Amino acid sequence: MFSPFTGLLFDPTQVPSVGDATSPPYDVISSEDRDDLLARSPYNIVRLLLAAPDDPTYQQAADLLQTWRDEERLVLDPTARFYLYLMDYDAPDGSRRTARGVLGALDLIDIGDRVVGHEETMAKHRADRLAVLTATEANLDVIIALSSSPDLAPLLEPSGELRLDFTTPDGVRHRLHDITDPQRIAAISARVDEHPVAIADGHHRYMTYLGYRKTRDAVDGAGPWGAILALVSPAEGSGLTVGPYHRLFYDFPFDPEAVADAFVVEPGPPAVPATAGSLTVATAGATWLLTPRPDALEALPAPWREASPAVARELLYPRLGISEDSASYVADAAEAVAAAAGLPEGAALLVAPVSEHAISEAGELGIRFPQKTTYFIPKPRAGLTLRVFDA
């Protein structure tokens, strides 16, 4: 289910400042970000990750990948291995934290008992992700998966060769270590295989690549396209910060009396609620704190009771006659509140972060949260190591 792989890495003797050749995941890169990344290095991975407007099929990106390999800018490791990935960063509470996980090849299998999608996916076709995968036959960036194994964390202490060590402009220090010891590799694989794995970040890539695997298998049989590059971290103790995605509605007919049977409604500040499962409604003229009543929560599965988006979907939206389909998503609470101030009929719905415990419990129970429930930070860099099908 989770295996070592032969990584394709930038050669620091051929690519000065390898850190400048990496990028954030494709889905958090704005057009301005892309321009900045292009300027940082002629080998920045964004050239492959997000095609130029004149390259919708990603064929130019695939040709460039082959050129970098021919020039030995990118070089395959001699043997398959895991890679320990550490990210030191300043958490929102001001503390300095270290997020950790193992980069490896996670088998693409149907969502179910073994691999759990901890969030619902949106009905949006990721045609560009399929195009880049088809053209390059490579995993260029990383999804995050959480393992509920209680025995994985002790295996994630730094050891082995330090391959990369750099700090990105956002202040995050990125460190990559080789894991080549056969016993440690076997132990990591076994620990991950023993428990369900929840897809934490990268649901749409996982589902797109799963579809590609099935189509490719039908033609060529099983092959290296049957796995995806994943950062597997312990569900509890990963060091990652689980932030919320807030909701912005252009039409939000809020009536405190209409929801009073399910929530205690009281005036509050335009801030992220401090209690799991609670909600803040911020309109152009007022702000309310909504605390769900215990009897209203009883009908929900335990993980949903601690997830504000699930509480909103199950208890709030039906009473207001709205749905998640009309929401847009904003990670920054202040930005959401500022946007709501300019919407006479709209509102920002601020949600509390979901705990690692709730995510782990949901994974064990096979329960999914609503779409865009979690926003994990820091984001793994694309381009640290690539997984190519011909390795």
Disulfide bonds with the S-S distance in Angstrom:
none
